[in-house]
């Protein structure tokens, strides 16, 4: 990771992730628009994080699955979470696209409040 004089990451460190995000959105321009951002990702080397891409969807499981499939993220990487007492739940999937860590996050509503922590 490139750093400035005070050991902070520089904007140049984000170029590879920004290019991957542009390529992802260009290749899948017909899919519903996710909320997209660049973020530091820990990839097995916690002392050397790299910039990755996070895509977030708020409109249901079908949109999450469309994006998961389009990105080629392994279905076995999907994890399900929810909060106790809430009807909000979410799925996550991670992988690499164009050599950059990618996280996909999809929120949806449960029919009833969750009765356990997960």
Buried (B, 14 or more C-beta within 10 A) or exposed (E): EEEEEEEEBEEEBBEBBBEBBEBBBEEBEEBEEBEEEBEBBEBEEEEEBBBBBBBBBBEEEEBBBBBBEBBEBEEEEBEEEBBEEEEEBBBBBBBBBBEBBBBBBBBBEEEEEBEEEE
